[in-house]
Amino acid sequence: MDKSKDGLGMPTVIPPAARELFEFGGLGVHWKIDGSEAGRRFSIDQHPIAPRAVPAPLHYHHKEDQYSNTLERRLGAVPGDEVVEAGPGTWVFEPRHQWHTFSNAGEAPGEIIEVISPAGFEDAFREWAAVGDDLERAKEVDRKSAIDMDYDRAGFAQRDRAE
């Protein structure tokens, strides 16, 4: 990508199927804009989510905020202690220093766009993809990425049973 005079990328069109795509079971990660293309200010990923999936454990970011926009179906999210549902076109803000997770409670695949600020967390997805099912190596990625994961409480289903 060519760089502008301020070191940022030039205007770019990113077709729907362009860029890397990886599937983590119920969660897809389709990288759209890397932090290196945005002066490390933010990154953008698109996440296909399988039906009835809670694709991420409860987790806590120490360095970045997440902004999720529901494209298809309904996103369920747990920002802090609140359970919310977000239909198409709705944004959910998940600030750093707050436990959260998300799900697709519907019977059909869903999809969200996620803006992460500042950038860098998109690289953790790449590293998790490389370690596969090796939990100890995944925990190393967590530490390196300054994220806490509650692997014992994957999300809504376990959360509801525990309360």
Secondary structure in CASP SS format (residue, H / E / C, confidence):
PFRMAT SS
TARGET T0000
AUTHOR 0000-0000-0000
METHOD secondary structure of the structure
MODEL  1
M C 1.00
D C 1.00
K E 1.00
S C 1.00
K C 1.00
D C 1.00
G C 1.00
L C 1.00
G E 1.00
M C 1.00
P C 1.00
T C 1.00
V C 1.00
I C 1.00
P C 1.00
P C 1.00
A C 1.00
A C 1.00
R C 1.00
E C 1.00
L E 1.00
F E 1.00
E E 1.00
F E 1.00
G C 1.00
G C 1.00
L E 1.00
G E 1.00
V E 1.00
H E 1.00
W E 1.00
K E 1.00
I E 1.00
D C 1.00
G H 1.00
S H 1.00
E H 1.00
A H 1.00
G C 1.00
R C 1.00
R C 1.00
F C 1.00
S E 1.00
I E 1.00
D E 1.00
Q E 1.00
H E 1.00
P E 1.00
I E 1.00
A C 1.00
P C 1.00
R C 1.00
A E 1.00
V C 1.00
P C 1.00
A C 1.00
P C 1.00
L E 1.00
H E 1.00
Y E 1.00
H E 1.00
H C 1.00
K C 1.00
E C 1.00
D E 1.00
Q E 1.00
Y E 1.00
S E 1.00
N E 1.00
T E 1.00
L E 1.00
E E 1.00
R C 1.00
R C 1.00
L E 1.00
G E 1.00
A E 1.00
V C 1.00
P C 1.00
G C 1.00
D C 1.00
E C 1.00
V C 1.00
V E 1.00
E E 1.00
A E 1.00
G C 1.00
P C 1.00
G C 1.00
T C 1.00
W E 1.00
V E 1.00
F E 1.00
E E 1.00
P C 1.00
R C 1.00
H C 1.00
Q C 1.00
W C 1.00
H E 1.00
T C 1.00
F E 1.00
S E 1.00
N E 1.00
A C 1.00
G C 1.00
E C 1.00
A C 1.00
P C 1.00
G E 1.00
E E 1.00
I E 1.00
I E 1.00
E E 1.00
V E 1.00
I E 1.00
S E 1.00
P C 1.00
A C 1.00
G C 1.00
F H 1.00
E H 1.00
D H 1.00
A H 1.00
F H 1.00
R H 1.00
E H 1.00
W H 1.00
A H 1.00
A H 1.00
V H 1.00
G C 1.00
D C 1.00
D C 1.00
L H 1.00
E H 1.00
R H 1.00
A H 1.00
K H 1.00
E H 1.00
V H 1.00
D H 1.00
R H 1.00
K H 1.00
S C 1.00
A C 1.00
I E 1.00
D E 1.00
M E 1.00
D E 1.00
Y C 1.00
D C 1.00
R C 1.00
A C 1.00
G C 1.00
F H 1.00
A H 1.00
Q H 1.00
R H 1.00
D H 1.00
R H 1.00
A H 1.00
E C 1.00
END
